[in-house]
Amino acid sequence: MRDSRRPPKACRADESEKTMSIYQKNLKRLGLALILISIADTVLVLSFYKYLIKSSLLFSIRLQSPAGICLKNTLGLTIGSLACYLYYRSRSYRWIARLLTLLIVAEPIVTLSFMKGSVVTRVDGLINATLIVSAMVVYTALQLERSERNWGRISSAKPAVLDLKLSDVRQWFNPIEIGPKLELSSEISSVVDRFLSTAKEARPLSITVRCPSEVSEPMRATMQEVFQMYYEDEEQHVNGYLERRYIRVMALVIISIIAVSVWIDFSPAADEGVTWTILSNFAAFSLWQIGSTHFERSEGYAELLRASIAKQAKLSFWAE
């Protein structure tokens, strides 16, 4: 029953170790993006500082002092660098997460302190690419820390035991698909999924398979392997779904930042014109889509957790 075309367990274990969470992958992307944004913002704004001061009579542009610009972007550069460090040193997530939290609290304080103009203008100054992307980086790092902590709590909990009774070991496999690899029966997977989704709390899973006769060691290994491979595929599928949603959220945030910044900085004082109305509505729509996508991702993470738990499940066999 074993398929010679399947990769050996050792190879699949190595691949599994190389697989990283979606938070960890996007943490590096956001960290690099924040580093580039911080450097570009410092160079561009300081280069055109005098011109921007002169043009402030024409536009309601919010402007910081040179010291504020440098300090704000230094904080952004530090946050981006720590995010990249966390990507390569994930075991240091606790102290880095705390440091990132302190930095993200300091960044709006610096922005408000060094901003020129009225209170309203200073508050509007919080809408800038460096601060928003910094917040996304810290949020992602905190989610990574939370996910690591939750998985540690789940792993240390007492396993939930699921008893399955088979009339024949072939009932474990999908009778239709025999290549290029054996596939888990949809009947078995639906029972496991329902058991995990209705559980009161997330815990490791242990499955007792009761068969009418003794199951040989090679067959046991095959059944365990097919079960694990099925949920590895499920995990990969959900990860792809979540990554697409995550990229969508990041794209919408960037669009919203640009739209809101242009609308606030360059709209006429009387706020007239169809163009500015459309731009403001477009920004509001993008923000609404961010919230909608976030809830879709929340459901996906629950699915991913169930697939991860099932993938780690251990099978034990009883002959009746």
N, C-alpha and C positions, 0 to 999 in steps of 0.2 A: 504493500500500500504506500510505502514511502516513495516520494518523487525525487529522482536523482537530479532534476533540474533546479531544485530549490537550493538557495544558499545555505551553507552550514550554519549551525547555531552561533558559532564563535563570530562569524562575519556579521550576522545580524545583530549580535550584542554590541559589536564595535560601532555599527551604524546607529544603533539606539543611543549609545553614549554620545555620539556626535550631534544627535538631534537636540536642538535647543528650543526653549519656549519662544513664543511669538514676541513676548515682551523683551527678551534678551536680544533677539535679532533686530527689532525696531529701535532698541535703546542705542545701538551703535549708529544706525542711520540718523536718528534724531540728534545724537551727540555731534556727529560730523557736520550735520546741517547747521546746528547752533554755533559751532566754531566758525564756519564760513560766514554766517549771518553777522556774528559779532565783529569779525574782522572787517567785513564789507561795510557795516554800519559805521564803524569808527572812522575808516578811511574816507568814505563818501561824505558823511555829515561834517567832519572836520575840514575836509577839502572845500566844501561849499558853505562853510559856516557864515562868512560875511555876506555872501549872496542871500542866504536864507533869512538873515536878519533884515536885510533891505526889503525882501519880498514879503515880510510878515505884515506889511500894510495892505497888501493885495489879498492875502490868504489868511485864514485863521489857523495857520500852522503852529504846532506846539514845538517849542525848542528848548533844549537843555543847555546848560553852560558846558564849555569844553571839558571841565573836570567831571561833570555829571555824565557826559557821553562816554568818557574813558572808563569811569568807575562802573557804570552800568554794563558796558560791553566786556569789561574785565571779569565781572561776575558771571556773565553769560559764557565767556570763554572757559572759565573755571568749571562751571556746571557741565559744559560740553565735554571737557577733558575728563572729568570724573565719570561721566556716562560711558565714555570709551574705555576707561580703566575698568569699570564694573563689568563691561562686556567680556573682558579677558580674565578678570579676577572675580568671578561671581560669588566666591565664598566670602568676600569682603563686603557683601551687600548691606550688612547691618549698620556698620559705622559710616559707610558711604551714604546710605539712605538718610541717616540723621544729619550728616553734613550738608547734603543736598537740600534738605528741608530748611536748614538755617539760611542757606544761600538764597533760596527762592523767597524767603520771608524778607531778607535784606534788600533784594533787588527792587521791589516796588517802593520801599522806603527811600532808597537812593533816587529812584526816578522822580518821586514826588518832591523830595528835598531840593533837587537841583533843577527842577522845572521852573520856567519863568511864566508869569501870568497869574490869572485868577485861580481860585480853588477849582472851578469847573474845568478850566484849561489844564490844570495839573492832573486832575482825575482822568481826563480824556487822554493824557499822555501815557497812561498805563496801557493803552491800546497800541502796542508796537511789537514788531516781529521778534525782537530779542526776548522780551518778557513772556510773550505768549508761547514761543517755542521752548523757553526755559521751563515754563509750567508744564508743558507736554512731556519734557524729558524727566522732570521730577515725578510727575504722575506715573509715567512708565516704570521708573526705578522703584517707586513705592509699591506698584502692582507686582513687580518681580519679587520684591521682598515679601509681600503678603502671600504670593503664590508659593514661594519656597517655605514659608512658615506654615501655611495651611497643609502643604503636602507632607511636611515633617510630622504635623499633628495627626494626619490621616494614617501615615505609615506606622505610627506607634500605637494606634488604636487596636482593639481586639477585632480580629477578622469576623465578617459576617459569613455564615455558612449557608450555601445553597445546595440542596439535594436534588439531583436529577436521576430519573430512572429510565434506562434504555432497554428496549426489548431486544436490540441487537446493536453492536458497536457501529455498524454501517449507518445507523440512524444519526450518528454524530456528523456525518458528511452530507454535503449537498449532492443528491444522486444525479443531477443534471450535468454539473461541471466536474470534469475529471482532468482537465488540462488548461493551461500549463501548470497549474498547481491544484491541489485539493482545496475545497472551499467548505467552510463551516455551514452547517444546516441553518436555514433561516428560522426554523422552529426553535433551535437551541439559542441562537442569538437574540431572538425576541423575548424568550423567557429571562435570559440574563439581563437584557436592557430594562425590562419591566421591573425586575427585582431591584436593580440599582436605582432606577428613577423613583421608585416608591419607598425607598429606605428613608428612615427618619433623619439619619446623618450619614455622611460619607465615611466609609470604613474600608479597609482592605477586604478582598473577596477570596473565599476558599470554596471550591466546588467539589462536592462528593458525587462521583458518578457511579451509580449502582447498575451492574450488568448481570445478566442471567448466568454467565460463566466467567471464569478467570480471563483477564485481558493480558496478553503477552507484553513484555517490556517494550519491544519495538512499536507495537500498536499504541501503547500508552504515550510513548515519546511522540508519535505521529499526531495523536489527538491533541496533546499539549501544544505542539508546534503549530498545527492548523488553527487552534483557538487563538494563540498569541499573534499569529500573522494576520488573522482577520481583524483583530482590534488594533494592530499596528496600522493597517490600511485605513481603518476608521479614524484613528488619531491623525493620520496624515491628511485625510480628506477634510476633517474639521479644522485642522491647522491652516489649510489652504483657504478655507472659507473665512476664518477669522483674520488671516493676513490681508485678504482683499478688503474686508470691512475696515481694518486698521488703516490701510493706505487711503481708503476713501475718506475716513475721518480726518487724516492729516491733510489731504488735498482740500477738503472743505474748510478746515481751519485756516489754511493759507489763503484761500479765496476770500474768506470772510475778513481776514486781517487786511488784505489789500483793498477790498471794497469799502470797508468801514473807514480805513485810514484816508482813502481818496475822498470819500463822502464828507468826512469831518474836516479835513485840511483844506480842500479846494472848492467846496460848495459855496455859492454866493451867499452873502449875508442874509438876503431876503429868503433864501432857500426856495427859489423859484426854478421852474424848468422841469420838463418831463424826464430828462436824463438823470438828474439827481434823485428824483422819486423812484425811478426804476432801479438805480444803483442801491438805494437804501433798502428797497424791497428784496433785491437780490441777496444782499448781505443777511437780511433777516431770514430768508428762505434757507440759505446755507447753514445758518446757526440751528434752524429747526431740523434740518437733515442730519446734523451732527448728533442731536439728541436721539433721533429715530434710529440712526445707525448704532448708537451706543447700546440701546436696548436689544437690538438684534445680536450684537456681540455678547451681551450678558447671557442670552439663551445658548449661544454657541459655546461659551466657556463651561456651562453646566454639562453640555454634551461631551466636551473634551475631557472633563474630569471623569465622567463615567467610563469613557473609552480607556483612559489611562489606568483606572482602577482595574478594569476587566483585563487589560493587557498583562498586569502583574499577578493575576489570579493563579493560584496553584491548584492543580487537579489531583484528587486522590480517588482510588478505585476500590470498589467493594464487589465481591462476587456473591450473589444470592442463591 
